[in-house]
Each structure stands twice: as C-alpha cells, then as structure tokens.
Amino acid sequence: RFDHLFSTIFSCAYSDLKIFLADEQEIIFFLKDGEVAEVNFFTKPFAVSLLPITEICAGVTTKNLHWELDNATLKQNFPNAVSNRLKNSEIKISVEIGTLAIYFCFSDSISA
C-alpha cells in the first residue's frame, strides 16, 4: 500500500543508518549533506530518478545521465528530476545540502 511505502521511505531517509531498499525490479537509497555515490551496473536501469526528501536539495551534480545536473537545486514540491536515462554502466551523484533519494527502475512495466 502507498501509505506503508511512504512511511518506509521517509523513515529510512531520516535514519542514521545507510539503507538500501531493493527488490527484483527497483532499488532506492539516500544521499545526505555532502555525500557522493558512484554505482557500476551489470544491467543498466530503465530509469533513474532523483527525489528530494528534504524541502530542498542543493548542489546536486550527476555524471553519465542523459540529462545531467551541475550544482542544481531540486525542490520537494517540484520533483522534476525523474525518469532520466543512464548513458553507460556507471553513474556518479552528489548532493551538497539535503537528503536525496536515488531510485533505479530495471523494468519499463512495474506491476502493482
């Protein structure tokens, strides 16, 4: 249910632990204040979405996405960094301020 998913995402995002949520088709993890992630894939995801968990995520930079970000500000109330495409088998993402959820989808037909 959506209410459980919403609760889980925000509980994990505000945890002091490094949490990755994954199933057969999706992965989500969180970057916080000054963190950088570099991910290498055996299988390229169908879509990559960056979801601001805090009101603002500032200084967001990406490498190897179709639509790159360079020191961008993402706002929770205008989530416009969704459904991007990976150029090759690796990605680098950083955020200077805020908590950013990084979502990978490995199928173009997610079933409920």
C-alpha positions as CSV (number, residue, x, y, z in Angstrom):
1,R,0.0,0.0,0.0
2,F,1.1,3.5,-0.7
3,D,0.8,4.7,2.9
4,H,3.2,1.9,4.0
5,L,5.6,2.7,1.2
6,F,5.5,6.5,2.0
7,S,6.2,5.7,5.7
8,T,9.0,3.4,4.9
9,I,10.8,5.8,2.5
10,F,10.7,8.7,5.0
11,S,11.7,6.5,8.0
12,C,14.7,5.2,6.0
13,A,15.7,8.6,4.7
14,Y,15.9,10.1,8.2
15,S,17.7,7.1,9.7
16,D,21.4,7.4,10.7
17,L,22.0,4.0,9.0
18,K,22.9,3.5,5.4
19,I,19.8,1.9,4.0
20,F,19.2,0.4,0.6
21,L,15.7,-0.9,-0.3
22,A,15.6,-3.3,-3.2
23,D,13.5,-6.0,-4.9
24,E,13.8,-7.7,-8.3
25,Q,13.0,-4.5,-10.3
26,E,13.8,-1.5,-8.1
27,I,16.4,0.0,-5.8
28,I,16.3,3.1,-3.7
29,F,19.0,4.6,-1.4
30,F,19.6,8.0,0.1
31,L,22.4,10.6,-0.1
32,K,22.7,13.2,2.6
33,D,24.6,16.5,3.1
34,G,27.9,16.3,1.2
35,E,27.7,12.6,0.2
36,V,28.7,11.2,-3.1
37,A,27.7,7.8,-4.7
38,E,29.3,6.0,-7.6
39,V,27.4,3.0,-8.8
40,N,28.5,0.5,-11.5
41,F,25.8,-1.7,-13.1
42,F,25.9,-5.1,-14.6
43,T,22.5,-4.3,-16.1
44,K,21.6,-0.7,-16.9
45,P,18.4,0.5,-15.2
46,F,15.5,1.5,-17.4
47,A,15.1,4.8,-15.5
48,V,16.9,6.8,-12.8
49,S,15.0,9.3,-10.6
50,L,16.3,11.8,-8.1
51,L,13.7,12.5,-5.4
52,P,14.2,15.3,-2.9
53,I,13.2,14.1,0.6
54,T,14.0,17.3,2.3
55,E,12.3,20.5,1.1
56,I,15.4,21.5,-0.9
57,C,18.4,19.5,-2.1
58,A,21.1,21.9,-3.3
59,G,24.4,21.3,-5.1
60,V,23.1,18.2,-6.9
61,T,25.5,17.0,-9.6
62,T,25.3,13.9,-11.8
63,K,27.7,12.2,-14.3
64,N,26.6,9.8,-17.0
65,L,22.9,10.6,-17.2
66,H,21.1,11.8,-20.4
67,W,20.0,15.0,-18.6
68,E,22.9,16.0,-16.4
69,L,22.7,18.2,-13.4
70,D,25.5,20.5,-12.4
71,N,25.2,22.1,-8.9
72,A,21.4,22.0,-9.3
73,T,18.7,22.8,-6.7
74,L,15.9,20.2,-6.6
75,K,12.7,21.1,-4.7
76,Q,10.4,18.6,-3.0
77,N,7.3,20.5,-4.2
78,F,8.5,20.3,-7.8
79,P,10.0,16.9,-8.4
80,N,11.3,17.3,-11.9
81,A,14.4,15.0,-11.9
82,V,12.5,11.8,-12.6
83,S,12.7,9.2,-15.4
84,N,16.2,10.0,-16.5
85,R,18.4,7.6,-18.6
86,L,21.8,6.2,-17.8
87,K,24.4,6.8,-20.6
88,N,26.6,3.8,-19.8
89,S,27.1,1.3,-17.0
90,E,28.1,3.7,-14.2
91,I,26.7,6.8,-12.5
92,K,28.1,9.4,-10.1
93,I,25.7,11.5,-8.0
94,S,26.4,14.1,-5.3
95,V,24.4,16.4,-3.1
96,E,25.8,19.2,-1.0
97,I,22.7,20.1,1.1
98,G,19.7,18.0,1.9
99,T,18.5,14.4,1.7
100,L,18.1,13.0,-1.8
101,A,16.6,9.6,-2.7
102,I,18.2,7.9,-5.6
103,Y,15.8,5.5,-7.4
104,F,16.7,2.9,-10.1
105,C,14.0,1.0,-12.0
106,F,15.1,-2.0,-14.1
107,S,11.8,-2.6,-15.9
108,D,9.5,-0.4,-18.0
109,S,6.5,-2.3,-16.8
110,I,6.4,-2.3,-13.0
111,S,3.3,-4.2,-11.8
112,A,1.3,-3.4,-8.7
